[in-house]
């Protein structure tokens, strides 16, 4: 159980080094989106958080879970996977659930499963440091948000510089991407349920 909790806590500990200098966040809409995302994370408002994610990323994450759920259901183990899905009790329900709702339920379940993660999220103090743009202006442009995060983990203060990546939507707004640590949780579940 402890390794799973440590894996979940690493969702916040993505420390990246970039080869570019961060520029100040000058676009007010981007700054407002980032601040709302961070506030929503701290407050446990995963519905709002999911609305600030890139829609294609959420759908891709949901599809990865559907593959796991098909195997779990075929093996009679959906209930075990269901603890990560906050009230979604079958493959059919999962398939019908919109991706943002799925993400919100997943986050709710992860925090319930790992109260330490909830404490870290609630106690996190975030200071925006800047942004690094990647790619040409357009629908595939990435924006790496650099920030300092401070929190306590089991009484130990932790300070880290982290990066979250956003991608421009078709409508021109930016949405957050699912980070590699979250994908790591999916990979661990794939291994657990024998999905290749």
C-alpha positions as CSV (number, residue, x, y, z in Angstrom):
1,X,0.0,0.0,0.0
2,X,2.8,2.4,0.9
3,X,4.5,2.3,-2.6
4,X,1.1,3.1,-4.2
5,X,0.7,6.1,-1.9
6,X,4.2,7.3,-2.7
7,X,3.5,7.0,-6.4
8,X,0.3,9.0,-6.0
9,X,2.2,11.7,-4.1
10,X,4.7,12.0,-6.9
11,X,1.9,13.5,-9.0
12,X,3.0,16.8,-7.5
13,X,6.8,16.2,-7.6
14,X,7.6,16.5,-11.3
15,X,10.9,18.3,-11.2
16,X,12.0,19.2,-14.7
17,X,15.0,21.1,-16.0
18,X,14.4,23.1,-19.1
19,X,17.0,24.4,-21.5
20,X,15.2,27.7,-21.9
21,X,14.8,30.7,-19.6
22,X,11.3,31.2,-18.3
23,X,9.7,34.4,-19.3
24,X,7.1,36.2,-17.2
25,X,3.5,35.1,-17.8
26,X,2.2,38.2,-19.7
27,X,-1.0,36.8,-21.1
28,X,-3.7,37.6,-18.4
29,X,-6.0,34.8,-19.6
30,X,-3.2,32.2,-19.2
31,X,-2.3,33.6,-15.8
32,X,-6.0,33.4,-14.7
33,X,-6.3,29.8,-16.0
34,X,-3.1,28.8,-14.2
35,X,-4.2,30.4,-10.9
36,X,-7.7,29.0,-11.1
37,X,-6.2,25.5,-11.8
38,X,-3.9,25.7,-8.8
39,X,-6.7,27.1,-6.6
40,X,-9.0,24.3,-7.7
41,X,-6.4,21.7,-7.0
42,X,-5.9,23.0,-3.4
43,X,-9.6,23.3,-2.8
44,X,-10.4,19.8,-4.1
45,X,-12.6,21.3,-6.8
46,X,-11.8,18.6,-9.4
47,X,-14.8,19.6,-11.5
48,X,-13.3,23.0,-12.2
49,X,-9.8,21.5,-12.5
50,X,-11.1,19.1,-15.2
51,X,-12.6,22.0,-17.2
52,X,-9.2,23.5,-17.4
53,X,-7.6,20.4,-18.8
54,X,-7.0,19.9,-22.5
55,X,-10.1,17.9,-23.7
56,X,-8.1,15.5,-26.0
57,X,-5.8,14.7,-23.0
58,X,-8.8,13.9,-20.8
59,X,-10.4,11.7,-23.5
60,X,-7.1,9.8,-24.0
61,X,-6.7,9.2,-20.3
62,X,-10.3,7.9,-20.1
63,X,-9.7,5.6,-23.1
64,X,-6.6,4.1,-21.3
65,X,-8.9,3.4,-18.3
66,X,-11.5,1.8,-20.6
67,X,-8.9,-0.7,-21.8
68,X,-8.0,-1.6,-18.2
69,X,-11.7,-1.7,-17.3
70,X,-12.5,-4.1,-20.1
71,X,-9.9,-6.5,-18.8
72,X,-10.9,-6.1,-15.2
73,X,-14.6,-6.7,-16.0
74,X,-13.7,-9.8,-18.1
75,X,-11.7,-11.1,-15.1
76,X,-14.5,-10.3,-12.7
77,X,-12.3,-7.6,-11.0
78,X,-14.1,-4.4,-11.9
79,X,-14.9,-3.7,-8.3
80,X,-11.2,-3.5,-7.5
81,X,-10.7,-1.0,-10.3
82,X,-13.9,0.8,-9.3
83,X,-12.2,2.2,-6.1
84,X,-10.4,4.6,-8.5
85,X,-13.6,5.7,-10.2
86,X,-15.8,7.2,-7.4
87,X,-19.1,5.6,-8.0
88,X,-18.7,4.3,-11.6
89,X,-19.6,0.7,-11.1
90,X,-19.4,-0.8,-14.6
91,X,-17.6,-0.6,-17.9
92,X,-20.8,0.6,-19.5
93,X,-21.1,3.5,-17.0
94,X,-17.4,4.4,-17.6
95,X,-17.9,4.4,-21.4
96,X,-20.9,6.8,-21.0
97,X,-19.2,9.1,-18.5
98,X,-17.8,12.4,-20.1
99,X,-14.0,12.6,-19.9
100,X,-14.1,15.7,-17.5
101,X,-16.4,13.9,-15.1
102,X,-14.3,10.8,-15.3
103,X,-11.2,12.9,-14.4
104,X,-13.0,14.5,-11.5
105,X,-14.1,11.1,-10.1
106,X,-10.6,9.8,-10.6
107,X,-9.0,12.6,-8.6
108,X,-11.7,12.3,-5.9
109,X,-10.9,8.6,-5.6
110,X,-7.1,9.1,-5.5
111,X,-7.4,11.6,-2.6
112,X,-9.8,9.3,-0.8
113,X,-7.4,6.4,-1.3
114,X,-4.4,8.4,-0.2
115,X,-5.3,11.0,2.4
116,X,-1.7,12.2,2.3
117,X,-2.2,13.3,-1.2
118,X,-5.2,15.3,-0.2
119,X,-3.1,17.0,2.6
120,X,-0.3,17.8,0.2
121,X,-2.8,19.3,-2.3
122,X,-4.5,21.4,0.3
123,X,-1.3,22.7,1.9
124,X,0.5,23.4,-1.4
125,X,1.7,27.0,-1.8
126,X,2.4,27.8,-5.4
127,X,4.4,30.7,-6.7
128,X,4.3,31.3,-10.5
129,X,7.8,31.9,-11.9
130,X,7.2,32.1,-15.6
131,X,6.5,30.3,-18.8
132,X,8.5,28.7,-21.6
133,X,6.8,28.6,-25.0
134,X,7.4,25.6,-27.3
135,X,6.5,25.5,-31.0
136,X,4.9,27.9,-33.4
137,X,1.9,30.0,-32.5
138,X,-1.1,27.8,-33.3
139,X,-3.3,24.8,-32.2
140,X,-0.3,22.6,-31.2
141,X,1.7,25.2,-29.3
142,X,2.8,24.1,-25.9
143,X,3.3,26.4,-22.9
144,X,5.3,25.1,-20.0
145,X,4.4,26.8,-16.7
146,X,7.2,27.0,-14.3
147,X,6.4,27.4,-10.6
148,X,7.7,26.9,-7.1
149,X,5.7,24.5,-4.9
150,X,6.0,24.3,-1.2
151,X,4.2,21.8,1.0
152,X,4.6,19.4,4.0
153,X,4.9,15.7,3.6
154,X,4.7,13.7,6.9
155,X,5.9,16.8,8.7
156,X,8.8,17.4,6.4
157,X,8.7,20.8,4.5
158,X,9.4,20.3,0.8
159,X,10.2,23.0,-1.7
160,X,10.6,22.3,-5.4
161,X,10.5,23.9,-8.8
162,X,8.1,22.2,-11.0
163,X,6.6,22.5,-14.5
164,X,3.1,21.9,-15.8
165,X,2.5,21.9,-19.5
166,X,-0.5,23.4,-21.3
167,X,-1.5,22.9,-24.9
168,X,-3.6,25.3,-27.0
169,X,-7.1,24.1,-27.8
170,X,-8.8,24.5,-31.2
171,X,-10.6,27.5,-29.7
172,X,-7.3,29.2,-28.9
173,X,-7.4,28.7,-25.1
174,X,-4.8,26.6,-23.3
175,X,-5.6,23.5,-21.4
176,X,-3.4,21.5,-19.0
177,X,-1.9,18.2,-20.2
178,X,-1.9,15.0,-18.1
179,X,1.5,14.7,-16.6
180,X,3.8,11.7,-16.7
181,X,3.3,10.9,-13.1
182,X,-0.5,10.5,-13.7
183,X,0.3,8.3,-16.6
184,X,2.5,6.3,-14.3
185,X,-0.5,5.6,-12.1
186,X,-2.3,4.3,-15.3
187,X,0.7,2.2,-16.2
188,X,0.8,0.6,-12.7
189,X,-2.9,-0.2,-13.0
190,X,-2.3,-1.7,-16.5
191,X,0.3,-4.0,-15.0
192,X,-1.9,-4.9,-12.0
193,X,-4.8,-6.0,-14.3
194,X,-2.5,-7.6,-17.0
195,X,-3.2,-5.1,-19.7
196,X,-0.4,-4.9,-22.3
